[in-house]
Amino acid sequence: MSTDDKARTGPDPAGFGPAVAHHAWRLSGRIVAGVGQLLLWLLTGIGTLLRPLAVKLGARLNGGPGRRPGHPGAAAGQTAPLPRWINTWREVVGSWYFAPLTGLALAIAALAELAPQADSPVSLASGFAVAATLPLVWRRENLRPVAAVVLSAVAASLLTGQILLVTTSFAALYTLYALGRRLPRQSTGVLAVGSVATIAVVYLATGTLDDIPWPAPIVAVLAAIGLGDARRVVESAGRTEAAAAERTNETLTRLTAVQREQAVMRERARIARELHDVVAHSVSMIAVQAETAPYTMENLSPEARAGYTEIAKTAREALVEMRRLLSVLRADAKPEPEAANSPQPRLDRLPDLIEQHRGAGGHVDLAVHGDPRSLSTTVELSAYRIVQEALTNARRHAPGAGVRVDLTFLPDRLAVRVRDDGATAATQILNRENPGSRTAVLDPAGPTSVDAGRTRLETPESGGGHGLVGMRERATMLGGRFSAGPATEGGFLVEAELPLTREGNTIRGHGSQAPPGRS
């Protein structure tokens, strides 16, 4: 092997030094990382050992879950120590006497600090000390004049060669903090520049602060002003957020009221459209009977004939006005197929409604109590619609729940009661975190949690449903009563009482027993 080959394959002296340095750097890093990891393990172990003690201490101070139920501090209505101390301190700070007491105490502390160093109780130094602290008594009512006196007194004492007291330094820094908290951003900048310039003049003109490194007072002054300015920004942001939240709540409240009013108006229009056929039939019968009376009754006087003619004319005019009213109601709403193509349902169609609910996978029992009889079309239509919407709500909000429908014929009213026994699947409920919210959330907890507090949406359902608003309007339209909410025995309960307007024969197809179906 030649000399050139040996030189080519041997170590490179030029690269040996950097390689050693690189390996040394990596080794030192691993050593530091290992020591740091050991310290982390040690601190983690200490934290694990102290965690139960910290939890118990925090529970005792804050009244958290770590407190035993039988503990004397766990009594109802008793505030935990730490919140109680914080609330007491806030009350003291917010009181009118806090500023006078603290300002007077600071003045006494300044004189006490100066006493061992002063030859006489009455001196220029004591005058500066009192002028730099005592005006803070009136800082809340007159901050800017008080700040001018305090800062001028501190600057004058430093420029005249007086010793720097801890109390007067604290008074000056607190005053700068209070000004930074109250003044706008531009004024705060001017204050910071002026304070730094004053400190520079003191260092250049006198030797009062020679024992203190010059960055220390500058940092302290800027920190006090900056802390006050930061506090002002936070408070301003908090007030802005609170005002925005209040405006949002007001807007949502007004919007909710408008939506509720619109929902009520839509339901009233829908009810009016449904009742049009009923009223139109009755008025048509009046018109027909009034027109045929002169031909079927003998020996009518001219006055009676004229009266029947006037009745028929008035009935025909009423029909025309009703058609005009119906056209107005239908101008901004789609016609309902059921109302347009078939007569309005009555109670004799409840068995069909029950079978439809069972065909959709629901479980329902129907029972009739009392003496079933034919009622006015309006009462029967309202009862039918209330049962229909209650069953729809049960399918939507409590899928798989068993439902019981009770009709009770009383001498003066018809009582309708529909109760489901709770959902067996995930149920849509109102957001319980925000009672004012109308947003449905999915409750995956099952029927046990839903049964205790499920609340149905009080808005008309899409797809032709009427919702709680429609059921309430139908009951109140007849002068009756309506209630809906969680049942005491679980599930959801809808109850309505409809005053009777006409009594007659037995309900067609019912008799004295319950309609076809389980009872």
C-alpha positions in Angstrom: 0.0 0.0 0.0 1.4 3.4 -1.0 1.8 6.3 1.2 -1.0 8.1 -0.6 -3.4 5.2 0.1 -2.5 5.3 3.8 -3.2 9.0 4.0 -6.4 8.5 2.1 -7.8 5.8 4.4 -6.5 7.1 7.8 -8.2 9.5 10.2 -8.6 13.1 9.1 -6.9 15.3 11.6 -8.9 18.4 10.5 -12.2 16.7 11.3 -11.2 15.1 14.6 -11.7 18.1 16.8 -15.2 19.0 15.6 -16.3 15.4 16.0 -15.1 15.3 19.6 -16.8 18.6 20.4 -20.1 17.3 18.9 -20.0 14.1 20.9 -19.1 16.0 24.0 -22.1 18.4 23.4 -24.5 15.4 23.0 -23.1 13.7 26.1 -23.5 16.9 28.2 -27.1 17.2 26.9 -27.9 13.6 27.9 -26.4 14.2 31.4 -28.5 17.3 31.9 -31.6 15.5 30.6 -31.0 12.6 32.9 -30.6 14.9 36.0 -33.7 16.8 35.0 -35.6 13.5 34.5 -34.6 12.4 38.0 -35.8 15.7 39.4 -39.1 15.4 37.6 -39.6 11.9 39.0 -38.8 13.2 42.5 -41.2 16.1 42.2 -43.9 13.8 40.7 -43.5 11.4 43.6 -43.7 14.2 46.2 -46.8 15.6 44.4 -48.4 12.2 44.4 -47.8 11.9 48.1 -49.1 15.3 48.9 -52.1 15.2 46.5 -54.5 13.7 49.1 -53.5 16.3 51.6 -53.9 19.1 49.0 -57.4 17.8 48.0 -58.5 17.7 51.6 -57.1 21.2 52.3 -58.8 22.5 49.2 -62.0 20.9 50.1 -62.0 22.4 53.6 -61.1 25.9 52.2 -63.4 25.9 49.2 -66.2 23.6 50.4 -65.5 21.0 47.6 -66.6 17.4 47.3 -63.9 16.2 49.7 -65.9 17.4 52.7 -67.8 14.8 54.6 -71.6 15.1 54.6 -71.7 15.0 58.4 -68.9 17.6 58.8 -70.0 20.7 60.7 -68.8 22.9 57.9 -71.0 21.0 55.5 -74.2 22.4 56.9 -76.7 23.9 54.5 -76.4 27.6 53.9 -72.8 27.8 55.3 -70.1 29.2 53.1 -66.7 27.6 52.9 -63.8 29.4 54.7 -61.9 30.6 51.6 -64.9 32.0 49.7 -66.1 33.5 53.0 -62.7 35.2 53.6 -62.7 36.4 50.0 -66.2 37.8 50.2 -65.4 39.5 53.5 -62.3 41.1 52.0 -64.3 42.3 48.9 -66.9 43.8 51.2 -64.2 45.6 53.2 -62.4 46.8 50.1 -65.7 48.1 48.6 -66.7 49.9 51.7 -66.4 53.7 52.0 -64.0 53.5 55.1 -61.4 51.4 53.4 -59.5 54.3 51.8 -59.5 56.5 54.9 -58.3 53.7 57.1 -55.5 52.5 54.8 -54.3 56.0 54.0 -54.2 56.9 57.7 -52.4 53.6 58.5 -49.8 54.3 55.8 -49.1 57.8 57.1 -48.6 56.4 60.7 -46.3 53.7 59.3 -44.3 56.3 57.4 -43.8 58.4 60.6 -42.9 55.2 62.5 -40.3 54.2 59.9 -38.8 57.7 59.9 -38.8 58.1 63.7 -35.5 56.2 64.5 -33.7 58.2 61.8 -35.0 61.7 62.5 -33.6 64.0 65.2 -36.9 65.8 65.7 -40.5 64.7 65.1 -41.1 67.9 63.2 -38.7 68.0 60.2 -38.7 68.4 56.5 -38.4 64.6 56.1 -41.5 64.0 58.2 -43.4 66.6 56.3 -42.6 64.9 53.0 -43.5 61.5 54.5 -46.9 62.8 55.6 -47.5 64.6 52.3 -46.7 61.4 50.4 -49.0 59.1 52.3 -51.8 61.0 54.1 -53.6 62.3 50.9 -54.3 58.7 50.0 -57.2 59.0 52.5 -59.2 60.8 49.8 -57.9 58.9 46.7 -61.3 57.4 45.7 -63.1 60.7 45.5 -60.2 62.8 44.1 -57.6 60.5 42.6 -55.8 62.9 40.2 -55.3 65.8 42.7 -54.2 63.3 45.4 -51.8 61.6 42.9 -50.3 65.0 42.1 -49.6 65.7 45.8 -48.3 62.2 46.5 -45.9 62.0 43.5 -44.7 65.6 43.9 -43.9 65.0 47.6 -42.0 61.8 46.8 -40.0 63.5 44.0 -39.3 66.5 46.1 -38.0 64.4 49.0 -35.7 62.6 46.6 -34.4 65.8 45.0 -33.7 67.4 48.4 -31.7 64.4 49.5 -34.1 62.9 52.0 -33.8 59.2 52.6 -36.1 56.9 50.6 -38.7 55.2 52.9 -40.4 51.9 52.1 -43.8 53.4 53.0 -43.4 56.4 50.7 -42.1 54.1 47.9 -45.2 51.9 48.3 -47.4 55.0 48.3 -45.8 56.3 45.0 -46.1 52.9 43.3 -49.7 52.4 44.4 -50.5 55.9 43.1 -48.9 55.1 39.7 -50.9 51.8 39.6 -54.2 53.6 40.4 -53.5 56.2 37.7 -52.7 53.5 35.2 -56.0 51.9 36.1 -58.0 55.1 35.6 -56.3 57.0 32.9 -56.7 56.3 29.1 -53.8 54.7 27.2 -52.2 57.9 25.9 -52.2 59.5 29.3 -50.7 56.4 30.8 -47.9 56.6 28.3 -47.2 60.2 29.2 -47.2 59.2 32.9 -44.6 56.4 32.3 -42.3 58.7 30.3 -42.6 61.4 33.0 -41.9 59.0 35.8 -38.8 57.6 34.1 -37.5 61.1 33.4 -38.0 62.0 37.0 -36.0 59.0 38.1 -33.2 59.9 35.7 -33.1 63.5 37.0 -32.8 62.1 40.6 -29.9 59.9 39.6 -28.1 62.7 37.8 -28.7 65.5 40.2 -28.6 63.8 43.6 -27.1 60.8 45.3 -30.3 59.7 47.0 -30.7 56.5 45.0 -27.0 55.6 44.6 -27.4 52.5 46.7 -30.1 51.2 44.4 -29.2 49.9 40.8 -30.8 52.3 38.4 -32.8 49.6 36.5 -34.7 48.6 39.7 -36.8 51.8 40.2 -37.4 52.1 36.4 -38.7 48.5 36.3 -40.8 49.0 39.4 -42.4 52.2 38.1 -43.1 50.7 34.7 -44.5 47.5 36.3 -46.9 49.5 38.5 -48.2 51.6 35.6 -48.4 48.6 33.3 -50.2 46.5 35.9 -52.8 49.3 36.4 -53.2 49.6 32.6 -53.7 45.8 32.3 -56.3 45.9 35.0 -58.1 48.6 33.2 -58.1 46.7 30.0 -59.4 43.6 31.7 -62.2 45.5 33.5 -63.1 47.3 30.3 -63.2 44.0 28.4 -65.3 42.5 31.2 -67.8 45.4 31.0 -67.9 45.1 27.2 -68.6 41.4 27.4 -71.2 41.9 30.1 -72.9 44.6 28.0 -72.8 42.5 24.9 -74.2 39.5 26.8 -77.0 41.7 28.2 -77.8 43.0 24.7 -77.8 39.4 23.3 -80.1 38.2 26.1 -82.5 41.1 25.5 -82.5 40.4 21.7 -83.1 36.7 22.3 -85.9 37.5 24.8 -87.6 39.8 22.3 -87.0 37.3 19.5 -88.5 34.5 21.6 -91.5 36.7 22.5 -92.0 37.5 18.8 -91.7 33.8 17.8 -94.1 32.8 20.5 -96.6 35.4 19.4 -96.2 34.4 15.8 -96.7 30.7 16.8 -99.9 31.6 18.7 -101.2 33.6 15.7 -100.4 30.7 13.3 -102.1 28.2 15.6 -105.2 30.5 15.9 -105.3 30.8 12.1 -105.0 27.0 11.7 -107.8 26.5 14.3 -110.0 29.0 12.5 -109.5 27.3 9.2 -110.4 24.0 10.8 -113.6 25.4 12.4 -114.6 27.1 9.2 -116.4 24.0 7.9 -118.2 23.5 11.1 -119.5 27.1 11.4 -120.2 27.3 7.7 -122.4 24.2 7.9 -124.4 25.6 10.8 -124.9 29.0 9.1 -125.8 27.3 5.8 -128.5 25.3 7.7 -129.8 28.5 9.1 -130.0 30.1 5.7 -131.7 27.0 4.1 -134.3 26.7 6.9 -135.1 30.4 6.8 -135.6 30.3 3.0 -137.8 27.2 3.1 -139.9 28.2 6.1 -142.3 30.5 4.1 -143.1 27.5 1.8 -143.5 24.9 4.5 -145.4 26.8 7.0 -149.0 28.0 6.4 -150.7 31.2 7.4 -147.5 33.2 7.9 -148.0 36.9 8.4 -146.2 39.3 6.0 -144.1 40.3 8.9 -143.0 36.7 9.6 -142.2 36.1 6.0 -140.1 39.3 5.9 -138.3 38.2 9.1 -137.5 34.8 7.5 -136.3 36.5 4.4 -134.0 38.8 6.4 -132.6 35.9 8.4 -131.8 34.1 5.1 -130.2 37.2 3.7 -128.1 37.8 6.8 -127.0 34.1 6.9 -125.9 34.3 3.2 -123.9 37.5 3.9 -122.3 35.9 6.9 -121.2 33.0 4.7 -119.7 35.4 2.2 -117.8 37.2 5.0 -116.6 33.9 6.4 -115.2 32.9 2.9 -113.4 36.3 2.7 -112.0 35.8 6.2 -110.8 32.3 5.3 -109.1 33.6 2.2 -107.2 36.1 4.3 -106.1 33.3 6.8 -105.0 31.1 3.9 -103.1 33.8 2.1 -99.8 33.1 4.0 -100.3 29.5 4.9 -100.4 26.3 3.0 -103.8 24.5 3.0 -103.9 21.3 5.1 -104.7 18.3 3.0 -106.8 16.7 5.6 -108.9 19.9 6.1 -109.2 20.4 2.4 -110.2 16.9 1.3 -112.2 15.5 4.2 -114.6 16.7 7.0 -113.1 17.7 10.3 -112.6 14.7 12.6 -114.7 14.0 15.6 -114.3 11.6 18.6 -115.8 8.7 16.6 -112.4 8.6 14.7 -110.3 8.2 17.8 -110.1 4.4 17.3 -108.5 5.0 13.8 -106.1 7.4 15.4 -105.1 4.8 18.0 -104.5 2.2 15.3 -102.3 4.6 13.4 -100.2 5.2 16.5 -99.9 1.4 17.0 -99.0 0.9 13.3 -96.1 3.4 13.8 -94.7 1.2 16.6 -96.3 2.9 19.6 -98.1 1.3 22.5 -101.4 3.0 23.5 -104.5 2.3 25.6 -107.7 4.2 25.2 -110.4 4.4 27.9 -113.7 6.3 28.1 -115.2 7.1 31.4 -118.6 8.5 32.3 -121.6 8.7 30.0 -120.4 9.1 26.4 -122.6 11.3 24.4 -122.5 13.4 21.3 -121.0 16.8 21.8 -120.7 19.9 19.7 -118.4 19.6 16.7 -116.0 22.2 18.1 -115.5 20.4 21.4 -115.0 17.0 19.7 -112.6 18.5 17.1 -110.5 20.1 19.8 -110.4 16.9 21.9 -109.4 14.9 18.8 -106.6 17.3 17.9 -105.3 17.4 21.5 -105.1 13.6 21.6 -103.5 13.6 18.1 -100.8 16.0 19.0 -100.1 14.3 22.3 -99.6 11.0 20.6 -97.3 12.7 18.0 -95.2 14.2 20.8 -95.0 10.8 22.5 -93.6 9.2 19.3 -91.2 12.1 18.7 -89.9 12.7 22.3 -90.5 9.4 24.0 -90.0 6.7 21.4 -91.1 3.2 22.6 -93.0 4.7 25.6 -96.4 3.3 26.6 -99.2 5.9 26.3 -102.6 5.9 28.0 -105.5 8.1 26.7 -108.4 8.8 29.1 -111.6 10.6 28.0 -113.9 11.4 30.9 -117.4 12.7 30.2 -118.5 14.9 33.1 -121.9 16.7 33.4 -120.4 20.1 32.4 -117.1 19.3 30.6 -115.0 16.8 28.8 -111.7 15.9 30.4 -108.8 14.7 28.2 -105.8 13.0 29.8 -102.8 11.6 27.8 -99.7 10.3 29.7 -96.7 8.4 28.5 -94.5 6.4 30.9 -91.1 7.6 29.6 -88.8 6.9 26.7 -87.0 3.6 26.1 -84.6 5.2 23.6 -82.6 8.4 23.3 -84.9 11.4 23.8 -84.8 15.0 22.7 -85.2 17.3 25.7 -84.7 21.0 26.4 -81.2 22.1 27.3 -81.3 22.1 31.1 -78.1 24.2 31.4 -80.0 27.2 29.9 -83.7 27.3 30.9 -84.3 30.1 28.5 -83.0 28.1 25.6 -85.4 26.4 23.1 -82.8 24.1 21.7 -83.4 20.4 22.0 -80.4 18.2 22.9 -80.1 14.4 22.7 -80.2 12.7 26.1 -78.4 9.4 25.9 -78.9 8.6 29.6 -82.0 6.7 29.0 -85.5 6.8 30.4 -84.5 7.2 34.0 -83.0 10.7 33.7 -85.5 11.7 31.0 -88.6 10.8 32.9 -87.7 13.1 35.8 -87.4 16.3 33.8 -88.3 16.0 30.1 -89.9 19.1 28.7 -91.6 19.2 25.4 -90.9 22.0 22.9 -93.5 24.7 23.0 -93.4 25.5 19.3 -95.6 24.2 16.5 -94.0 21.1 15.0 -93.1 21.0 11.4 -95.2 18.9 9.2 -98.6 20.0 10.2 -98.3 19.4 14.0 -99.8 21.9 16.5 -97.5 21.5 19.5 -98.3 22.7 23.0 -99.2 26.1 21.7 -102.0 24.7 19.5 -103.3 22.4 22.3 -103.4 25.3 24.7 -105.2 27.6 22.2 -107.8 24.9 21.5 -108.6 24.6 25.2 -108.6 28.3 26.0 -110.7 29.0 22.9 -113.5 27.0 24.5 -113.0 28.6 27.9 -111.3 25.5 29.3 -108.1 24.6 31.0 -104.9 23.0 29.7 -101.6 21.8 31.4 -98.6 19.9 30.2 -95.4 18.8 31.9 -93.5 16.0 33.6 -95.8 13.6 35.5 -95.2 12.9 39.2 -95.2 9.2 38.5 -92.8 9.6 35.6 -93.2 10.3 31.9 -95.1 13.3 30.4 -98.7 14.3 31.1 -101.1 16.3 29.0 -104.4 17.3 30.6 -107.2 19.4 29.1 -110.8 20.3 30.3 -113.2 21.4 27.6 -116.6 22.9 28.7 -119.5 21.2 26.9 -121.7 23.4 24.7 -124.3 20.8 23.6 -125.5 17.5 24.9 -127.2 14.8 22.8 -127.1 11.2 21.9 -124.4 8.7 22.5 -121.2 8.9 20.6 -121.4 7.1 17.4 -119.6 3.8 17.5 -118.7 3.9 21.2 -121.5 3.1 23.5 -120.9 3.0 27.2 -117.7 1.0 26.9 -114.3 2.0 25.6 -113.7 2.1 21.9 -112.0 -0.8 20.2 -108.5 -1.3 21.5 -106.9 -1.9 24.8 -108.5 -0.2 27.9 
